[in-house]
Amino acid sequence: MSAPSRPPAIDVHAHVAVPSADALLEGPGLDQQRRVDAASLGRESLQLNLRQIAEIGPKLVDLDLRLTAMDAARVDVQAVSASPVPHLWTDRELATRYTAASNEAVAAFCAQQPDRLLPIATVSLQHPDLAVGQLEAAVRDHGVRGVQISTSAGPGRELDDPSVAEFWAAAEELGTAVLVHPWGCTLGERLDAYYLFNTVGNPTETALALSRIVFSGLLERHPGLRIWSAHGGGYLASYVVRADHAWAARADARSTQQRPSDLLRRTWVDSLVYTPEQLRHLVTVMGPTQVTLGSDYPFDMGVEDPVDRLEAAGFDAVTTDAIRGGNAARLLELDA
């Protein structure tokens, strides 16, 4: 009797550049966004980022380079989302054009190798009514299994804002996974050295976004909603016990029937936490069914060997196979 086959290794966190869509953003709005980001990054990090983008640019657009890297990493399938480019400042007309162009470009790129690349959509969440239509179109026209959003729904609007309710309802109804991916942090110039913009900013933003989702009762109102977050869920998974304590001790934090940690375990996160010790802790907090592979291809804060790092954590075979691909297949509702 032959041994049962292992599930394919599925990397839920990988990016592709969409120059045709990004070109639509050029203008005063993007210039202002760049000034904000530059102040938060600081001069040294900004200059290094510009050099890095020039170096990794081919990896963001070249299919053969991507497939070679996937083979070397023992990754069978990538869920591919557009490289995070802040566009929550766009007005309705520009947001409509940008999102359509981005989703079409990502889908076309993945269609070159459909057995290995899965397109992830983008929506303009700052215009919630547009976002619903954009999500429906992406599912209908491009067969996307997920949609990437930022850690807020636009200036002054968090992900638990009532105006976003229709989007969450649509994602649940369509069965589309929602992938939360940060860009920098609203702490601004306090992070302008040592690449704190990313190392502190990204996990802080994700922890805040997930906390708003958890405490708002969103997951209780929409039990079928599937939410995934990058970088191991940021800081929340490392200290969710503090949220549990507030929930138990304070009336203003007792906003849900279930504890924050229980609700957090109804979301998914990726495995991009770098060390075996941290990955074991993440699985202890989230549960072995809620962690997926994540490489952040091809950026320098990602890893080239997500499967190797998973195996180095020393989990049992069932847990390893789940994180390797089984959990992602459930998250994205893929056929076996």
Disulfide bonds with the S-S distance in Angstrom:
none
